[in-house]
């Protein structure tokens, strides 16, 4: 298989490593993943980790492979810094890639830069590649992209340009509250309650000033009422997501919107937005990452040939 691999796609974040062996026409031939993210590595360890993960793809190669990477691998604390591009701008192109220092002749690595914004100050790494992948498939899209995750991004697109973007810590807040807050025992379940999720969304949107009180209210409900962990967990999610979509109402109300990310998260955000009368396009985050990396890889290889 190794000689059928045309190039390698890498999504290398703070806590994860994912690689895809790409064949002709953007076909995925194989993939690997691990928890060896940027946050656990020093700059001189990246090449060794990459080689250990990709060794089956490199064996018996007749010519070097080129890998295209996005994510925190290009941060100042990563393998090598791929300096941010300043928004407004089009998503990164092949001529803006940064070459990582490698010693193994079987492999070349290029890193996609992230985006920054001066006012209000904001940054992204990895999401810009998903934006590029989505625009490659829908070049006429104009509107907002909601990208839920640990740090949710809302990106405004016009004429193929990232005009501005905003980050919300919704996912991180949910994780902290389920693990370290006074309500952690109340939300310890893994199930879900649709009605309580929608109730949480409505409460935050109707009276955001009281959301903090409603968050604490999950605990007394779980003690005094028939309010099990599935209901509590869904209500917590609804309160936090409702807070976020209220803050971004100017982006999605009566406008075109895409929700892009991991399927379970996009489903939840879509439910919340549908409750507000918003109809969104849904896109898979992994597929858009591959689409964005494919666009820069094809351009780079055509330039080199």
Secondary structure by P-SEA (a helix, b strand, c coil): ccccccbbbbbccccbbbbbbcccccccccccccccccccccccaaaaaaaaaaccccccccbbbbbbbbccccccccccccccccccccccccccccccccccccbbbbbbbbbbbccccccccaaaaaaaaaaaacccccbbbbbbccbbbbbbbcccccccccccaaaaaaaaaacccccccccccccccaaaaaaaaaaaaacccaaaaaaaaaaaaaacccccaaaaaaaaaaaaaaaaaaaaccccccbbbbbbccaaaaaaaaaaaaaacbbbbbbbaaaaaaaaaaaaaaaaaaaac
